[in-house]
Amino acid sequence: MSTSQQKVAIVTGASQGIGAALVEGYRKLGHAVVATSRSITPSGDADVLAVQGDIADPATAERVVAAAVERFGRVDTVVNNAGVFVAKPFTDYTAEDYATVTGINVDGFFHLTQQAIPHLLAQGGGHIVSVTTSLVDSADARVPSVLASLTKGGIQSATKSLAIEYATRGIRVNAVSPGTIKTPMHAAETHEFLAALHPVGRMGEVSDIVDAVLFLETAPFVTGEILHVDGGMSAGH
């Protein structure tokens, strides 16, 4: 067990949008953060370590976890935030689309989580939290999303399975299932259409997702939970 008392979170997809805001959120909680993405740049904050890499590559997971242990001495939380969404009719998906989406969404989750768990166990427990999508639970004819459901739906099921596997060993495993959030991923001209997909009639804010992740981080009796932050999408239309 590490001599350092400061908790350490790993955040993937950390260079912009929800990921960048999650880095700030965990810093406000007092955690040191290892932030990773392909385009991440060094931070001026001594308690934020930036590690560049493609999360689809198993070697990136190894490097990220090793960097966390080398720099901060421990790992307490893994935030699987990196994700890619390709909306196409099912038969239009290419082999490249499939490789890209499964690589980032599934391989990234699998390898990083697997590499980190021994370090969480060494600390006596920890937290794994992943960002999925509300489309997993409520498909919408206006947004073809089979690859999102195949990959993020797999993570949602794996979240419950891992939560039960590690329930007696102090590791909690949860997910946040967003609706469509205002991030650089969505061009301004699409916002009106995207807002209309939600029963509440608007898109979510990045802060909505960060608040949900930090709630789960600080909720010791919550595990195996899929927390929908989706303006009612999962409840119905």
DRENPA-3360 file (N, C-alpha, C; in nm, 2 decimals, always signed):
BEGIN
1 = MSTSQQKV = +0.09/-0.12/+0.00/+0.00/+0.00/+0.00/+0.09/+0.12/+0.00 ~ +0.05/+0.22/-0.07/+0.13/+0.34/-0.09/+0.14/+0.42/+0.04 ~ +0.25/+0.49/+0.06/+0.27/+0.58/+0.17/+0.19/+0.71/+0.15 ~ +0.17/+0.75/+0.02/+0.10/+0.87/+0.00/-0.05/+0.86/+0.03 ~ -0.10/+0.96/+0.10/-0.25/+0.96/+0.13/-0.33/+1.02/+0.02 ~ -0.27/+1.08/-0.07/-0.35/+1.15/-0.18/-0.40/+1.04/-0.28 ~ -0.53/+1.04/-0.30/-0.59/+0.95/-0.39/-0.55/+0.99/-0.54 ~ -0.55/+0.88/-0.62/-0.51/+0.90/-0.76/-0.62/+0.85/-0.86;
9 = AIVTGASQ = -0.66/+0.93/-0.95/-0.76/+0.89/-1.05/-0.70/+0.89/-1.19 ~ -0.73/+0.79/-1.27/-0.69/+0.79/-1.41/-0.81/+0.83/-1.49 ~ -0.80/+0.93/-1.59/-0.91/+0.97/-1.67/-0.87/+0.96/-1.82 ~ -0.95/+0.88/-1.89/-0.92/+0.87/-2.04/-1.00/+0.97/-2.12 ~ -0.96/+0.99/-2.24/-1.03/+1.09/-2.32/-1.03/+1.23/-2.26 ~ -0.91/+1.26/-2.20/-0.90/+1.37/-2.10/-0.87/+1.51/-2.16 ~ -0.85/+1.52/-2.29/-0.80/+1.64/-2.35/-0.91/+1.75/-2.37 ~ -1.03/+1.71/-2.38/-1.14/+1.81/-2.41/-1.27/+1.76/-2.36;
17 = GIGAALVE = -1.37/+1.85/-2.36/-1.51/+1.81/-2.33/-1.52/+1.75/-2.19 ~ -1.60/+1.64/-2.18/-1.62/+1.58/-2.05/-1.50/+1.54/-1.98 ~ -1.40/+1.48/-2.06/-1.28/+1.43/-2.00/-1.20/+1.54/-1.93 ~ -1.18/+1.65/-2.00/-1.11/+1.77/-1.94/-1.17/+1.82/-1.81 ~ -1.31/+1.82/-1.82/-1.38/+1.87/-1.70/-1.37/+1.77/-1.58 ~ -1.36/+1.64/-1.62/-1.35/+1.54/-1.51/-1.21/+1.55/-1.44 ~ -1.11/+1.59/-1.52/-0.98/+1.61/-1.46/-0.99/+1.72/-1.35 ~ -1.05/+1.83/-1.39/-1.07/+1.94/-1.30/-1.16/+1.90/-1.18;
25 = GYRKLGHA = -1.26/+1.82/-1.20/-1.35/+1.78/-1.10/-1.28/+1.69/-0.99 ~ -1.19/+1.60/-1.04/-1.12/+1.51/-0.95/-1.01/+1.59/-0.87 ~ -0.95/+1.69/-0.94/-0.86/+1.78/-0.87/-0.93/+1.86/-0.75 ~ -1.05/+1.90/-0.78/-1.13/+1.97/-0.67/-1.16/+1.88/-0.56 ~ -1.17/+1.75/-0.59/-1.19/+1.65/-0.48/-1.06/+1.62/-0.40 ~ -0.95/+1.67/-0.46/-0.82/+1.65/-0.39/-0.74/+1.54/-0.45 ~ -0.79/+1.47/-0.55/-0.71/+1.37/-0.61/-0.60/+1.42/-0.70 ~ -0.49/+1.34/-0.71/-0.40/+1.36/-0.82/-0.46/+1.29/-0.94;
33 = VVATSRSI = -0.43/+1.33/-1.06/-0.49/+1.28/-1.18/-0.39/+1.24/-1.29 ~ -0.40/+1.12/-1.35/-0.33/+1.09/-1.47/-0.43/+1.10/-1.58 ~ -0.40/+1.20/-1.67/-0.49/+1.23/-1.78/-0.43/+1.18/-1.91 ~ -0.51/+1.10/-1.98/-0.46/+1.04/-2.11/-0.55/+1.06/-2.22 ~ -0.50/+1.09/-2.34/-0.57/+1.09/-2.47/-0.46/+1.10/-2.57 ~ -0.50/+1.09/-2.70/-0.40/+1.09/-2.81/-0.34/+1.23/-2.82 ~ -0.41/+1.33/-2.78/-0.37/+1.47/-2.81/-0.34/+1.55/-2.68 ~ -0.33/+1.48/-2.57/-0.32/+1.55/-2.44/-0.18/+1.63/-2.44;
41 = TPSGDADV = -0.18/+1.74/-2.38/-0.06/+1.82/-2.36/-0.03/+1.83/-2.21 ~ +0.10/+1.85/-2.18/+0.14/+1.86/-2.04/+0.07/+1.96/-1.96 ~ +0.04/+1.93/-1.84/-0.03/+2.03/-1.75/+0.06/+2.11/-1.67 ~ +0.02/+2.23/-1.63/+0.10/+2.31/-1.54/+0.08/+2.28/-1.40 ~ -0.01/+2.18/-1.37/-0.05/+2.14/-1.24/+0.04/+2.02/-1.20 ~ +0.12/+2.03/-1.10/+0.21/+1.92/-1.06/+0.14/+1.79/-1.03 ~ +0.01/+1.80/-0.99/-0.07/+1.69/-0.95/-0.16/+1.63/-1.07 ~ -0.13/+1.68/-1.19/-0.19/+1.63/-1.31/-0.08/+1.58/-1.40;
49 = LAVQGDIA = -0.07/+1.45/-1.43/+0.03/+1.39/-1.52/-0.04/+1.36/-1.65 ~ +0.01/+1.42/-1.76/-0.05/+1.39/-1.89/+0.03/+1.28/-1.96 ~ -0.04/+1.18/-2.01/+0.02/+1.07/-2.08/-0.05/+1.05/-2.22 ~ +0.03/+1.07/-2.32/-0.02/+1.06/-2.46/-0.03/+0.92/-2.50 ~ -0.14/+0.89/-2.57/-0.15/+0.75/-2.63/-0.29/+0.72/-2.68 ~ -0.29/+0.62/-2.76/-0.42/+0.57/-2.82/-0.47/+0.46/-2.72 ~ -0.58/+0.49/-2.65/-0.63/+0.40/-2.55/-0.68/+0.26/-2.61 ~ -0.69/+0.25/-2.74/-0.72/+0.13/-2.81/-0.60/+0.03/-2.80;
57 = DPATAERV = -0.49/+0.09/-2.78/-0.36/+0.01/-2.78/-0.33/-0.04/-2.64 ~ -0.33/-0.17/-2.62/-0.30/-0.22/-2.48/-0.17/-0.16/-2.42 ~ -0.08/-0.13/-2.50/+0.05/-0.07/-2.45/+0.02/+0.06/-2.38 ~ -0.08/+0.14/-2.43/-0.11/+0.26/-2.37/-0.16/+0.24/-2.22 ~ -0.25/+0.14/-2.21/-0.30/+0.11/-2.07/-0.19/+0.08/-1.98 ~ -0.09/+0.00/-2.02/+0.03/-0.04/-1.94/+0.10/+0.09/-1.90 ~ +0.13/+0.18/-2.00/+0.20/+0.30/-1.98/+0.13/+0.39/-1.88 ~ +0.00/+0.40/-1.89/-0.08/+0.49/-1.81/-0.07/+0.45/-1.66;
65 = VAAAVERF = -0.09/+0.32/-1.64/-0.10/+0.27/-1.51/+0.05/+0.27/-1.45 ~ +0.15/+0.24/-1.52/+0.28/+0.24/-1.48/+0.32/+0.39/-1.44 ~ +0.28/+0.48/-1.52/+0.31/+0.62/-1.49/+0.24/+0.67/-1.36 ~ +0.12/+0.63/-1.34/+0.05/+0.66/-1.22/+0.12/+0.61/-1.10 ~ +0.16/+0.49/-1.10/+0.23/+0.43/-0.99/+0.37/+0.49/-0.97 ~ +0.44/+0.52/-1.08/+0.57/+0.58/-1.07/+0.57/+0.72/-1.01 ~ +0.47/+0.80/-1.06/+0.46/+0.94/-1.02/+0.40/+0.96/-0.89 ~ +0.28/+0.88/-0.86/+0.20/+0.91/-0.74/+0.19/+0.79/-0.65;
73 = GRVDTVVN = +0.25/+0.68/-0.69/+0.26/+0.56/-0.59/+0.13/+0.48/-0.58 ~ +0.03/+0.51/-0.65/-0.10/+0.43/-0.63/-0.20/+0.46/-0.74 ~ -0.30/+0.38/-0.74/-0.42/+0.41/-0.83/-0.55/+0.38/-0.74 ~ -0.64/+0.47/-0.74/-0.76/+0.45/-0.66/-0.89/+0.45/-0.75 ~ -0.89/+0.52/-0.86/-1.00/+0.53/-0.95/-0.96/+0.53/-1.09 ~ -1.05/+0.46/-1.17/-1.03/+0.46/-1.32/-1.16/+0.52/-1.38 ~ -1.15/+0.62/-1.46/-1.26/+0.68/-1.52/-1.25/+0.65/-1.67 ~ -1.33/+0.55/-1.72/-1.33/+0.52/-1.86/-1.42/+0.61/-1.94;
81 = NAGVFVAK = -1.37/+0.73/-1.97/-1.45/+0.83/-2.04/-1.43/+0.83/-2.19 ~ -1.31/+0.79/-2.24/-1.28/+0.79/-2.38/-1.39/+0.71/-2.46 ~ -1.44/+0.77/-2.56/-1.54/+0.70/-2.64/-1.55/+0.77/-2.78 ~ -1.60/+0.69/-2.87/-1.62/+0.75/-3.01/-1.76/+0.70/-3.05 ~ -1.83/+0.79/-3.12/-1.97/+0.76/-3.16/-1.98/+0.78/-3.31 ~ -2.01/+0.67/-3.39/-2.03/+0.68/-3.53/-2.18/+0.65/-3.56 ~ -2.26/+0.74/-3.60/-2.40/+0.72/-3.63/-2.41/+0.69/-3.78 ~ -2.44/+0.57/-3.82/-2.46/+0.53/-3.96/-2.57/+0.42/-3.96;
89 = PFTDYTAE = -2.64/+0.41/-4.07/-2.72/+0.29/-4.09/-2.63/+0.16/-4.07 ~ -2.69/+0.05/-4.02/-2.61/-0.06/-3.98/-2.52/-0.11/-4.10 ~ -2.58/-0.13/-4.22/-2.51/-0.19/-4.33/-2.41/-0.09/-4.39 ~ -2.40/+0.04/-4.34/-2.31/+0.13/-4.39/-2.18/+0.13/-4.31 ~ -2.18/+0.07/-4.20/-2.05/+0.07/-4.12/-1.94/-0.01/-4.20 ~ -1.83/+0.05/-4.20/-1.71/-0.01/-4.27/-1.63/-0.09/-4.17 ~ -1.54/-0.17/-4.22/-1.45/-0.25/-4.13/-1.36/-0.15/-4.05 ~ -1.33/-0.03/-4.10/-1.26/+0.07/-4.03/-1.34/+0.13/-3.92;
97 = DYATVTGI = -1.47/+0.16/-3.95/-1.56/+0.21/-3.84/-1.56/+0.11/-3.72 ~ -1.58/-0.02/-3.76/-1.59/-0.12/-3.66/-1.46/-0.13/-3.57 ~ -1.35/-0.13/-3.64/-1.22/-0.14/-3.57/-1.20/-0.02/-3.48 ~ -1.23/+0.10/-3.53/-1.21/+0.22/-3.45/-1.30/+0.23/-3.33 ~ -1.43/+0.20/-3.34/-1.53/+0.21/-3.23/-1.50/+0.10/-3.13 ~ -1.48/-0.03/-3.17/-1.46/-0.13/-3.08/-1.32/-0.11/-3.01 ~ -1.22/-0.06/-3.08/-1.09/-0.04/-3.02/-1.09/+0.06/-2.91 ~ -1.16/+0.18/-2.93/-1.16/+0.28/-2.83/-1.26/+0.24/-2.72;
105 = NVDGFFHL = -1.38/+0.20/-2.76/-1.48/+0.18/-2.66/-1.47/+0.06/-2.58 ~ -1.43/-0.05/-2.64/-1.42/-0.18/-2.57/-1.28/-0.22/-2.53 ~ -1.19/-0.21/-2.62/-1.05/-0.25/-2.59/-0.99/-0.15/-2.49 ~ -1.02/-0.03/-2.50/-0.97/+0.07/-2.41/-1.02/+0.04/-2.27 ~ -1.15/+0.02/-2.25/-1.21/-0.01/-2.13/-1.14/-0.14/-2.07 ~ -1.13/-0.24/-2.15/-1.09/-0.37/-2.10/-0.95/-0.37/-2.05 ~ -0.86/-0.32/-2.13/-0.71/-0.32/-2.10/-0.68/-0.23/-1.98 ~ -0.73/-0.11/-1.98/-0.70/-0.02/-1.87/-0.76/-0.07/-1.74;
113 = TQQAIPHL = -0.88/-0.11/-1.74/-0.95/-0.16/-1.62/-0.87/-0.28/-1.57 ~ -0.83/-0.37/-1.66/-0.76/-0.49/-1.61/-0.63/-0.46/-1.56 ~ -0.56/-0.37/-1.62/-0.42/-0.33/-1.57/-0.43/-0.26/-1.43 ~ -0.54/-0.18/-1.41/-0.55/-0.10/-1.29/-0.60/-0.18/-1.17 ~ -0.68/-0.28/-1.18/-0.74/-0.35/-1.07/-0.65/-0.41/-0.97 ~ -0.53/-0.46/-1.00/-0.44/-0.51/-0.90/-0.39/-0.39/-0.81 ~ -0.38/-0.27/-0.87/-0.34/-0.16/-0.79/-0.45/-0.11/-0.70 ~ -0.57/-0.12/-0.74/-0.69/-0.08/-0.66/-0.69/-0.18/-0.54;
121 = LAQGGGHI = -0.68/-0.31/-0.57/-0.68/-0.41/-0.46/-0.57/-0.39/-0.36 ~ -0.45/-0.34/-0.41/-0.34/-0.31/-0.32/-0.37/-0.20/-0.22 ~ -0.46/-0.11/-0.27/-0.50/+0.00/-0.18/-0.62/-0.04/-0.09 ~ -0.67/-0.16/-0.11/-0.78/-0.20/-0.03/-0.91/-0.17/-0.09 ~ -0.91/-0.13/-0.21/-1.03/-0.10/-0.29/-1.02/+0.02/-0.38 ~ -1.13/+0.06/-0.44/-1.13/+0.17/-0.53/-1.25/+0.18/-0.61 ~ -1.25/+0.25/-0.72/-1.37/+0.28/-0.80/-1.34/+0.28/-0.94 ~ -1.42/+0.21/-1.02/-1.41/+0.21/-1.17/-1.55/+0.27/-1.22;
129 = VSVTTSLV = -1.54/+0.37/-1.30/-1.66/+0.44/-1.35/-1.64/+0.46/-1.49 ~ -1.74/+0.43/-1.57/-1.74/+0.44/-1.72/-1.85/+0.53/-1.77 ~ -1.83/+0.59/-1.88/-1.93/+0.68/-1.94/-1.98/+0.60/-2.06 ~ -2.11/+0.58/-2.06/-2.17/+0.50/-2.17/-2.26/+0.60/-2.25 ~ -2.38/+0.55/-2.30/-2.47/+0.64/-2.37/-2.61/+0.59/-2.34 ~ -2.71/+0.68/-2.33/-2.85/+0.65/-2.31/-2.91/+0.57/-2.42 ~ -2.85/+0.58/-2.54/-2.90/+0.50/-2.66/-2.90/+0.35/-2.63 ~ -2.81/+0.31/-2.55/-2.80/+0.16/-2.51/-2.94/+0.11/-2.46;
137 = DSADARVP = -3.00/+0.19/-2.38/-3.13/+0.15/-2.32/-3.25/+0.20/-2.40 ~ -3.24/+0.30/-2.48/-3.35/+0.35/-2.55/-3.31/+0.39/-2.70 ~ -3.31/+0.29/-2.78/-3.27/+0.32/-2.92/-3.37/+0.41/-2.98 ~ -3.32/+0.49/-3.08/-3.40/+0.60/-3.14/-3.39/+0.59/-3.29 ~ -3.50/+0.58/-3.36/-3.50/+0.57/-3.51/-3.43/+0.69/-3.57 ~ -3.42/+0.80/-3.50/-3.36/+0.92/-3.56/-3.21/+0.92/-3.55 ~ -3.16/+0.83/-3.47/-3.01/+0.82/-3.45/-2.96/+0.67/-3.46 ~ -2.93/+0.63/-3.58/-2.88/+0.49/-3.59/-2.76/+0.47/-3.51;
145 = SVLASLTK = -2.76/+0.37/-3.42/-2.65/+0.36/-3.32/-2.61/+0.22/-3.28 ~ -2.61/+0.13/-3.38/-2.58/-0.01/-3.35/-2.44/-0.03/-3.29 ~ -2.34/+0.04/-3.35/-2.20/+0.02/-3.29/-2.19/+0.08/-3.15 ~ -2.26/+0.19/-3.13/-2.26/+0.25/-2.99/-2.32/+0.15/-2.89 ~ -2.43/+0.09/-2.93/-2.50/+0.00/-2.84/-2.42/-0.13/-2.82 ~ -2.36/-0.18/-2.93/-2.28/-0.30/-2.92/-2.16/-0.28/-2.82 ~ -2.10/-0.16/-2.83/-1.98/-0.14/-2.75/-2.01/-0.08/-2.61 ~ -2.08/+0.02/-2.61/-2.12/+0.09/-2.48/-2.22/+0.00/-2.40;
153 = GGIQSATK = -2.30/-0.08/-2.47/-2.39/-0.17/-2.41/-2.31/-0.28/-2.34 ~ -2.20/-0.32/-2.41/-2.11/-0.42/-2.35/-2.05/-0.37/-2.22 ~ -2.01/-0.25/-2.22/-1.95/-0.19/-2.10/-2.05/-0.18/-1.99 ~ -2.18/-0.14/-2.03/-2.28/-0.13/-1.93/-2.30/-0.27/-1.86 ~ -2.31/-0.37/-1.93/-2.33/-0.51/-1.88/-2.20/-0.55/-1.80 ~ -2.08/-0.52/-1.85/-1.96/-0.55/-1.78/-1.95/-0.47/-1.65 ~ -2.00/-0.35/-1.64/-2.00/-0.28/-1.52/-2.07/-0.35/-1.41 ~ -2.19/-0.41/-1.44/-2.26/-0.49/-1.34/-2.19/-0.61/-1.30;
161 = SLAIEYAT = -2.13/-0.68/-1.40/-2.06/-0.80/-1.37/-1.94/-0.78/-1.29 ~ -1.86/-0.68/-1.32/-1.74/-0.64/-1.24/-1.78/-0.60/-1.10 ~ -1.89/-0.53/-1.09/-1.93/-0.48/-0.96/-1.96/-0.60/-0.86 ~ -2.02/-0.70/-0.92/-2.05/-0.82/-0.84/-1.93/-0.90/-0.81 ~ -1.84/-0.91/-0.91/-1.72/-0.99/-0.89/-1.63/-0.93/-0.78 ~ -1.63/-0.80/-0.77/-1.54/-0.74/-0.67/-1.61/-0.68/-0.55 ~ -1.74/-0.71/-0.54/-1.82/-0.65/-0.43/-1.76/-0.67/-0.29 ~ -1.70/-0.79/-0.27/-1.65/-0.82/-0.13/-1.50/-0.77/-0.12;
169 = RGIRVNAV = -1.45/-0.71/-0.22/-1.30/-0.67/-0.22/-1.28/-0.52/-0.22 ~ -1.39/-0.45/-0.20/-1.37/-0.30/-0.19/-1.37/-0.22/-0.32 ~ -1.38/-0.29/-0.43/-1.39/-0.21/-0.56/-1.53/-0.20/-0.60 ~ -1.57/-0.07/-0.61/-1.71/-0.04/-0.67/-1.69/-0.01/-0.82 ~ -1.80/-0.05/-0.89/-1.79/-0.03/-1.04/-1.93/+0.03/-1.08 ~ -1.93/+0.14/-1.14/-2.05/+0.21/-1.18/-2.03/+0.27/-1.32 ~ -2.14/+0.32/-1.37/-2.14/+0.39/-1.50/-2.24/+0.51/-1.50 ~ -2.20/+0.61/-1.58/-2.29/+0.72/-1.61/-2.34/+0.71/-1.76;
177 = SPGTIKTP = -2.47/+0.71/-1.78/-2.53/+0.70/-1.91/-2.59/+0.83/-1.96 ~ -2.51/+0.91/-2.03/-2.55/+1.04/-2.07/-2.65/+1.04/-2.19 ~ -2.73/+1.14/-2.20/-2.80/+1.18/-2.32/-2.69/+1.25/-2.40 ~ -2.74/+1.34/-2.49/-2.64/+1.42/-2.57/-2.60/+1.54/-2.50 ~ -2.47/+1.56/-2.49/-2.41/+1.67/-2.41/-2.34/+1.77/-2.50 ~ -2.35/+1.89/-2.46/-2.29/+2.00/-2.54/-2.14/+1.99/-2.52 ~ -2.07/+1.93/-2.62/-1.93/+1.92/-2.62/-1.88/+1.96/-2.76 ~ -1.74/+1.97/-2.78/-1.69/+2.00/-2.91/-1.72/+1.89/-3.01;
185 = MHAAETHE = -1.77/+1.77/-2.97/-1.81/+1.66/-3.06/-1.93/+1.70/-3.15 ~ -2.01/+1.79/-3.10/-2.13/+1.82/-3.17/-2.13/+1.97/-3.22 ~ -2.14/+1.98/-3.36/-2.14/+2.11/-3.42/-2.26/+2.19/-3.38 ~ -2.25/+2.32/-3.37/-2.36/+2.41/-3.32/-2.48/+2.39/-3.40 ~ -2.47/+2.37/-3.53/-2.59/+2.36/-3.62/-2.67/+2.23/-3.59 ~ -2.61/+2.14/-3.52/-2.69/+2.02/-3.49/-2.76/+2.03/-3.35 ~ -2.73/+2.13/-3.28/-2.78/+2.14/-3.14/-2.94/+2.14/-3.13 ~ -3.00/+2.20/-3.22/-3.15/+2.21/-3.21/-3.21/+2.07/-3.23;
193 = FLAALHPV = -3.16/+2.00/-3.33/-3.20/+1.86/-3.35/-3.17/+1.77/-3.23 ~ -3.05/+1.79/-3.18/-3.01/+1.70/-3.06/-3.09/+1.73/-2.94 ~ -3.12/+1.86/-2.92/-3.20/+1.90/-2.80/-3.34/+1.84/-2.81 ~ -3.39/+1.83/-2.93/-3.53/+1.77/-2.94/-3.54/+1.62/-2.91 ~ -3.42/+1.55/-2.91/-3.42/+1.41/-2.88/-3.45/+1.38/-2.73 ~ -3.44/+1.48/-2.65/-3.46/+1.46/-2.51/-3.59/+1.51/-2.46 ~ -3.66/+1.43/-2.38/-3.80/+1.47/-2.33/-3.80/+1.61/-2.27 ~ -3.69/+1.65/-2.20/-3.68/+1.78/-2.14/-3.66/+1.89/-2.24;
201 = GRMGEVSD = -3.63/+1.86/-2.37/-3.62/+1.96/-2.48/-3.49/+2.03/-2.48 ~ -3.39/+1.98/-2.42/-3.25/+2.05/-2.43/-3.14/+1.94/-2.41 ~ -3.02/+1.98/-2.46/-2.91/+1.90/-2.44/-2.86/+1.91/-2.29 ~ -2.77/+1.82/-2.25/-2.71/+1.83/-2.12/-2.58/+1.91/-2.13 ~ -2.54/+1.95/-2.01/-2.41/+2.02/-2.00/-2.30/+1.93/-1.95 ~ -2.18/+1.96/-1.98/-2.06/+1.88/-1.93/-2.07/+1.87/-1.78 ~ -2.11/+1.98/-1.71/-2.11/+1.97/-1.57/-2.21/+1.87/-1.51 ~ -2.32/+1.84/-1.59/-2.41/+1.74/-1.55/-2.34/+1.60/-1.53;
209 = IVDAVLFL = -2.26/+1.57/-1.63/-2.19/+1.44/-1.63/-2.08/+1.44/-1.52 ~ -2.01/+1.55/-1.51/-1.90/+1.55/-1.40/-1.97/+1.53/-1.27 ~ -2.08/+1.61/-1.24/-2.14/+1.59/-1.11/-2.19/+1.45/-1.09 ~ -2.24/+1.38/-1.19/-2.28/+1.24/-1.17/-2.17/+1.15/-1.14 ~ -2.05/+1.17/-1.21/-1.94/+1.08/-1.18/-1.89/+1.11/-1.04 ~ -1.88/+1.24/-1.00/-1.83/+1.27/-0.87/-1.93/+1.22/-0.76 ~ -2.06/+1.22/-0.79/-2.15/+1.16/-0.69/-2.12/+1.01/-0.67 ~ -2.10/+0.94/-0.78/-2.07/+0.80/-0.77/-1.93/+0.78/-0.70;
217 = ETAPFVTG = -1.84/+0.86/-0.72/-1.71/+0.86/-0.66/-1.72/+0.86/-0.51 ~ -1.82/+0.94/-0.46/-1.83/+0.96/-0.32/-1.95/+0.89/-0.25 ~ -2.00/+0.79/-0.32/-2.12/+0.72/-0.27/-2.08/+0.57/-0.24 ~ -2.03/+0.55/-0.11/-1.97/+0.42/-0.08/-2.06/+0.30/-0.08 ~ -2.20/+0.32/-0.08/-2.29/+0.21/-0.08/-2.35/+0.19/-0.22 ~ -2.30/+0.26/-0.32/-2.35/+0.25/-0.46/-2.25/+0.17/-0.55 ~ -2.29/+0.05/-0.60/-2.21/-0.02/-0.69/-2.30/-0.09/-0.79 ~ -2.25/-0.11/-0.91/-2.33/-0.18/-1.02/-2.44/-0.09/-1.07;
225 = EILHVDGG = -2.42/+0.04/-1.05/-2.53/+0.14/-1.08/-2.50/+0.20/-1.22 ~ -2.61/+0.20/-1.30/-2.60/+0.28/-1.43/-2.69/+0.40/-1.41 ~ -2.62/+0.51/-1.39/-2.68/+0.64/-1.36/-2.72/+0.72/-1.48 ~ -2.84/+0.73/-1.52/-2.89/+0.79/-1.64/-2.89/+0.95/-1.62 ~ -2.82/+1.02/-1.70/-2.82/+1.16/-1.69/-2.85/+1.21/-1.83 ~ -2.98/+1.20/-1.87/-3.01/+1.20/-2.01/-3.14/+1.28/-2.04 ~ -3.18/+1.36/-1.95/-3.30/+1.45/-1.97/-3.43/+1.36/-2.00 ~ -3.43/+1.24/-1.94/-3.55/+1.16/-1.95/-3.55/+1.06/-2.07;
233 = MSAGH = -3.44/+1.06/-2.15/-3.44/+0.97/-2.27/-3.47/+0.82/-2.24 ~ -3.41/+0.77/-2.13/-3.42/+0.63/-2.09/-3.56/+0.60/-2.04 ~ -3.63/+0.70/-1.99/-3.76/+0.68/-1.93/-3.87/+0.66/-2.04 ~ -3.85/+0.73/-2.16/-3.95/+0.72/-2.26/-3.94/+0.84/-2.35 ~ -4.03/+0.84/-2.45/-4.04/+0.95/-2.55/-4.18/+0.99/-2.57;
% end
